[in-house]
Every structure is written in C-alpha cells, then in structure tokens.
Amino acid sequence: MRNDPAFRALPRTVAITGATGLIGTALVQRLRARGDSVRRFVRSTRDPQPGDIVWDPARGTLDPRTLDGVDALVNLAGAPIAVRWSARRKREIRESRVRATDLIASAVAVLDAKPAVVLSGSAVGYYGDRGDELLDERSGSGNDFLAAVVRDWEEAARPMAVEGVRVVLLRTGIVLSAAGGALAKLLPPFRLGLGGPIGSGRQWMSWISLRDHVRATEFALDTPSLAGPVNLVAPEPVTSADFAHTLGRVLSRPAVMPIPAFVLELAFGEMARATLLAGQRLAPTALLDAGFAFHSATLEHALRAALDGPP
C-alpha cells in the first residue's frame, strides 16, 4: 500500500467512477493536467480508452485484477436524484450508490497492493432537513429517505478503512456550474427575469463551485490527515431567498417571482419536499481545519466565476 508521505508528490494512477459526469469530467481534466494517469470505470467495452476499467454494478461484476497498480480511487457513481421519485426510482437511487460502493470495497479487499486512498461519494442529504441549525461533520444524520441512503452509502465504504485504506467520504453540497446541475437549470428563467426564491425562501442552501469541488477533491487526495466525512461546501451557506437575489444581481435581472411550494410538490412529490424545499446549513470544518483555501468563498464570486467560463 502506498501510504508513505512521498505519495502526494508523485504522479499517480487514479481510478474514477462517474468520470463522464459534470464533476468527474472536470476532475479528470485537472488530474491529467498535473501529470496523474487517470483510469475511468466504464460499463461498456464500446469505444474504450486505454486503461479503462470495465464493471457492471447492477450485475455485481468487477474483476479486482483490473485495479492492480491503482494508487487512488475516486467513487462518484450514482443515479440522478432530481426527478420525481417512484418506488423504482428510489431503488435505483439507493442501489446505484450502495451496490457500486459495495462492489468496489469487495474488489479492494482482495488486492495485495491496495490503493492508498479512496474518496467515496456522499452527500449533504446525510443531515436531513435541519432548519437553521449550523452543522458540521460531527453532526448526526437525518431520518428521511435521502439520509438513509447516504448512511448506507457511507457504510458500504467503511470496510476499506478497516483494511487500512484511507477513506474520505465526500459529502457534496449543491455544485455550481453553468455547464450542468442546479445552476444550469436555473439560468434560463432567471435570464428572462422569471426567477425567484423556491418555496418560503427560508431553507438553507449549502453550495460549492465546481472549481472548488474539484480542488477540494484533489486536496483530499493529497492530504494524509483527511479521513472520514468531509463537507464539500463553501464556508458561507445562504438561504434560497438570498441565492435568488444574488443570482438576479449577477445577471442584472429581477428575481422576485417565487416558485410556490405546492407547485413543486405537485410536479415532483417527495423529491421536492426532501431536496428543493428542505435544506442544510453546513460548515466545511474538516477542509478548513486541514488548511484548504477556497477560491470562491462567497456566492456572488462563485456565480460570476461560473458564468465567466469553465472552472
């Protein structure tokens, strides 16, 4: 296992699940730019790239031998949650995260030379809807569907820590990028002057710029003192009303047309109640204590940077 202090200074082989998503694509670019070799997990052998790792989490197939020589692994796999939740969709949301992580942990367990570090995906949904309570990594879990999913997701990664691998649980907040995610969906109505707070506007939004998410992930790879849960959020959470007003100001558009809660509940049901109308007020205590410096510590800076171009 490559756990020595020199590990961080060497070009590495990093394996990444979810490498073609919004975050994964940006992370692959950053790691390759600094000299790391990146190997993508893929579900199809069509159009493979050299070094691709073929797996199928739904069928439970992953040959551990394909992880030989991997120094670090970043697990970003998971089905989207921003859709109406049927019983089938809820199973997919859970299984795409828990089964994938179980599969990786099982493969790592039989390796003689294990990765030095595994960064395993997680989410701020762990905390549930907590109102105005200020939370950090020491805070307990919520009790709704998403909180239960995230607890199981994180538990699936913990056996690797027992095996001596440094495991970091990336509790990701709302990632801001004009190229995808929540911000990309909000931009069209806001640019038309049709934007505004969601629901009451009082729920907290713990956000992070895509650039800082990728930088923080890189920092977690390089920082031996980081292990366990890490909130990937900026140090200044905002309410939904503050978010809307700031985005309107950045776009030079009014942002005074709220989206009523009942409309969202009619359209999205439980998903709306658990995500759009709920919130967490989070502090990135683990990152700050480890010495991470945010590029975009304020929402206005993050929005302007996102609209100016790629991270």
Summary of the structure (lengths in Angstrom):
residues: 311
radius of gyration: 19.3
end to end distance: 32.5
largest distance: 59.0
contacts: 1035
relative contact order: 0.14
helix: 42%
strand: 19%
